């Protein structure tokens, strides 16, 4: 019983590592040393992503490739819960596709996704995301 309580407490503390004092999510993405803050949605997919990041010592490194000329796509190599709905994305949106792919938009698209969040500062987004190139992106709990 003590082990279960300790694991539950540890899991709750680990999840809180991506939350600020106002209980709002605090996460950044980093590309080549440049960071941008994310505004996260409040859903089970985000909670699972935070748990995945926390299980990797607060950092999840993924390689994203261009797809369709308006987005970056990366396989999580994990399945997250999803609740897809048809949405129109905007530059800076981050979504979950087919429960196992993260997509970051520098253009727009309409499809069924689960919203994860949005990059707060979308200035020079195509340059930041290295449009047309494969790019390594770190997701960090701060």
C-alpha positions in Angstrom: 0.0 0.0 0.0 2.9 2.4 0.8 4.4 1.7 -2.6 1.2 2.5 -4.4 0.8 5.8 -2.5 4.5 6.7 -3.1 4.1 6.0 -6.8 0.9 8.0 -7.0 2.6 10.9 -5.2 5.7 10.7 -7.4 3.5 10.6 -10.6 1.5 13.6 -9.4 4.8 15.5 -8.7 6.3 14.5 -12.0 3.2 15.8 -13.9 3.4 19.0 -12.0 6.9 19.7 -13.4 5.2 21.2 -16.5 2.8 23.3 -14.5 3.4 26.8 -13.1 2.0 28.2 -9.8 -1.3 29.2 -11.5 -1.7 25.5 -12.5 -1.2 26.4 -16.2 1.1 24.3 -18.2 4.7 25.4 -18.8 6.5 23.9 -21.7 8.9 25.1 -24.3 10.2 23.8 -27.5 13.8 24.4 -28.4 15.5 24.3 -31.8 19.3 24.9 -32.0 19.3 26.7 -28.6 16.3 29.0 -29.4 13.3 28.5 -27.2 9.6 29.3 -27.7 7.0 28.9 -25.0 3.9 26.8 -25.6 0.3 27.5 -24.5 -1.1 24.0 -23.9 -4.6 22.7 -24.1 -6.2 21.0 -21.1 -6.9 17.4 -22.2 -5.8 13.8 -21.7 -3.4 14.0 -24.7 -1.5 16.8 -23.1 -1.3 15.1 -19.8 0.0 11.9 -21.5 2.6 14.0 -23.4 3.7 15.7 -20.1 4.0 12.2 -18.6 6.1 11.1 -21.6 8.4 14.1 -21.3 8.7 13.7 -17.5 9.6 10.0 -18.0 12.5 11.2 -20.1 13.9 13.5 -17.4 11.9 16.5 -18.6 13.1 16.5 -22.2 11.7 14.8 -25.2 13.8 15.1 -28.4 12.1 14.4 -31.7 13.1 14.7 -35.4 10.5 16.5 -37.4 10.3 16.4 -41.2 8.4 18.7 -43.5 5.1 17.4 -44.9 2.8 19.1 -47.4 4.6 22.4 -47.4 2.8 23.7 -44.3 3.7 21.5 -41.4 6.4 19.5 -39.6 5.6 15.9 -38.5 7.3 13.5 -36.1 6.5 10.0 -34.9 6.3 9.9 -31.1 7.0 6.1 -31.1 4.2 6.0 -28.4 0.4 6.1 -28.5 -1.3 8.9 -26.7 -5.1 9.2 -25.9 -6.8 11.3 -28.5 -10.1 13.0 -29.1 -9.9 14.1 -32.8 -12.2 16.8 -34.1 -12.1 18.6 -37.4 -10.2 21.8 -37.0 -8.6 24.5 -39.1 -5.0 24.9 -38.0 -3.0 28.1 -38.0 0.7 28.8 -37.9 2.1 27.8 -34.5 -0.6 25.1 -33.7 0.7 21.8 -32.4 -1.6 18.8 -32.7 -1.7 15.1 -32.3 -2.4 13.1 -35.4 -3.5 9.4 -35.4 -2.6 9.2 -31.7 1.1 8.9 -32.3 2.3 11.8 -34.4 3.0 15.3 -33.3 2.5 18.0 -36.0 3.6 21.6 -35.8 2.1 24.0 -38.4 3.9 26.9 -40.1 1.0 27.1 -42.5 -2.7 26.2 -42.3 -4.7 23.0 -42.8 -8.1 21.5 -42.1 -8.3 17.9 -40.8 -9.2 15.9 -37.8 -6.7 16.3 -35.0 -6.4 16.5 -31.2 -5.2 19.9 -30.2 -2.0 19.9 -28.0 -1.2 23.6 -27.9 0.2 26.6 -29.7 3.6 28.3 -29.9 3.2 31.7 -28.2 5.5 33.7 -30.4 4.9 32.9 -34.1 7.2 35.6 -35.4 9.6 34.2 -38.1 8.0 30.8 -37.5 9.1 29.3 -40.9 12.7 30.3 -40.1 12.5 29.0 -36.5 11.0 25.7 -37.6 13.6 25.5 -40.5 11.0 25.1 -43.2 12.0 22.6 -45.9 14.6 20.9 -43.6 14.5 18.0 -41.2 14.9 19.5 -37.7 15.5 18.2 -34.2 13.1 19.7 -31.7 13.3 19.3 -27.9 10.1 19.6 -25.8 11.0 20.7 -22.3 9.2 21.1 -19.0 10.4 24.3 -17.4 
